[in-house]
């Protein structure tokens, strides 16, 4: 139920969004004891520092301490993710415009690699841009958008050559104590200043039959805003 409600709320957009000064800088939900501590968001932010955009999520426990178990095969395998859904257009990250919901995700998946240019990343937490869409076939109500067979859409240079709207940029990423953080040069993400955002922790799963949808959001652990209304606002550098 929470996954389907979350998907609908996110797709509804932010046309009637009203921001307080505090919400413009961070989203600070209270702790939730029913959420595993490593995924229990207590603060999420996207701020500008000098020439960088800094994505940070703090959790009640130790960030990154819980990982999906290895299955030994790609199909049916799991992914854990710290996610920042945004109001960015997909064209701002190198795909065709107006493709879906743009989110930055820091993920861990022990059963496969999806780094750019064939590099290995299955044994480390690492960042991705993903473009999401609603799909009732997914337990969490959302999927990473599939690229149909035979189609050749515009993709970023660091696209990992998989049939999904996913990018594998090599941004500095750290998980230390209770915080997950990614730093991105502002020059690489036009439109981030003024964008709205939210924070989510989630589990994803590869389709056991390797058919579309190939990669589903299977479980939503926590939504920082509670309703995916994207109440955060990225402020201009001072």
C-alpha positions, 0 to 999 in steps of 0.5 A: 500500500505505501509503495503505491501511494508513494508512486501516485504522490510523486507522479502528482508533482509539486504544482501546489507546493508551499515551502517554509524557510526550514523545509527549503534547506532540509527535510527532517522526519522523526525517527520511526522504530518500525523502519530498520535503523540504517534506512530510517531517514532523520534528515535529507538535504541537497545544498550547494557548496561553492561549485558543487551540489551536495546530496546528504541523507542522515539515518538513525543507524549506521548508513550502509551497514545493511546490504542485500544478501548475495543470490549468486545470479542476476535474475531475482537479485536485490538492490538497496538504495538511498534515493533523492527523487527530484524535479529535474528533467531527464534531459538535465542528466543526459537522456531524452527530455520528459522521460519520467522522475529523475532521482539520484540513488546510492546503491549496493547490489552484490550480484552484478556490476553496472558501472560505466565501461565495464568496471566493477562496482558490485562490492561498493556503495555507488551512485546512479542517476535513474529515471523512474515511472509508475508501474503496477507490476512492481511491489513499490509501484515504481520501476526504472524505465526500460529501454525496449529492444531495438530502441536507441534513445539518447543516453549519457556517456557513462550509461552502463549499456543495460536496457534501462534509463540509468547512468553510472557517473563516478561522483565522490560518494561516502558513507560514514557514521549516520550519513550518506553523501554524494558531491556533484559539480554544478556544471554537470547538473544544469537545473539543480539550483531551484529544483525540488527534492525528497528523500527515500530509502528503498529496496529494488529487485531484478525481474526473475524472468529478466523481462520488462519491468527489468528493475522494480522498486519492490519495497519502500522503507521510508519517505522523508516527507511522508508523502513524496511531495518533494518539499525540499528546495535546492538554494542558489550558492551564496 
